[in-house]
Amino acid sequence: MLEIGSGKLDYKFDTREFDGDYKELAEKINGIGEGLYTAVEENVKNERLKTELITNVSHDIKTPLTSIINYIDLIKMEQIENENLENYVSILEKKSQRLKQLAEDLVEVSQITSGNILLDMQPINMVELIYQTGGEFNEIFEDLGLTIVTRLPKDPVIILADGNRIWRVIQNLYNNAAKYALKDTRIYVELKKTEATAEFSIKDISAHEIHQTAQDLSERFVRGDESRGTEGSGLGLSIARNLTNLMGGTFEIVLDGDLFTVSITFPLINP
C-alpha cells in the first residue's frame, strides 16, 4: 500500500501470499491501483495530444499569416489615396499582428507544458532589467493615462535566470497591467531585496471587477476581464507563472478587492 501511496500505481500485491479477507482486500487494492494507473495514463495521453494539437495548429496558422502580413506591408507601400482603404489596411495590420502574437503564445505554452524548453541560466541584474522593460512601456502607459511609480534598489540585485525568459516574464506582467488596469490610475512597480531573495512586484487597480480566484487567473486562457473588452488571450500570466517556476522562482497573485498584485521571487546570487 505504501508503494501505491508513493506514486507507484502499477505496483501489485501478490494475492497468493494472503488468505480469506486479507486476500480479498489485496485484490481490491490491486484493482484500485490499476484503475488509478489507467486514469493517470489516459490523462497524460490527453494532455500530450492537446499539446501536439496546439503546436500543429499554431504552426499551420503562422504560414498563411506570414503571407498576409507581407501583403499588408506591400499594400502600405502603394500610394493609397482612399482614406477608408487606409483605415482598412490599418485594422488588418493590427489584427494580423495580434493573431501572430497569439500563435506564438500558443507555441510557447505548448513547449512549456510539455517540458520541451531549454534554459540558459545566467546571472541577471534585476534592477537593470526592470529599468529597460519600464522604459519600453512608458509611452504605452502614458497613452492609457497610467502613471508608473517605480521603487528599485540603487545597487544591483543579481539572480540566476534565463535572460530571454525572465524578460518575457516581466514583459507579460507589464502587458497585463497595461491591458487591465483602470485608466488614469497609478501602477506600482517594486523590487525588494531581502537577505536571501529578490522579490519583484507590480500592483494596479483593475478596471473590471474580478470574479476569478488568484489561482484561476494564472491558468491558461483565463482572463480577469469577463466582458472581453480588451485584446488579451488569457495566456500572459500562465506563461509568466510557468516560466518563473521553471527557472526556480515562485509566482504569486494577491487580490484585495480591485487591487491586483503579482509578485515573483528568486534566490539571490551571493546575497
NORLINWO-V735516 format. One line per field, one symbol per residue. phi: phi as a letter, one per 30 degrees, with the letter a starting at -180 (. if undefined). A space follows every 50 residues. Layout:
BEGIN
phi = ???
END
This chain:
BEGIN
phi = .dddddjddddbdddddbbhdddddddddddddddddddddddddddddd dddedddddddddddddddddddddddddcccdddddddddedddddddd ddddddddddddddidbcccdbdbddddddedddddcedddddciccccc bbdddebcbcadedddddddeddddddddcdddibccccbbcccdbbccc bbbbcddbdccddedddcddicbdcddhdccdcicedddddddedddjcc bbcbcbicdcbcbbbbddchd
END
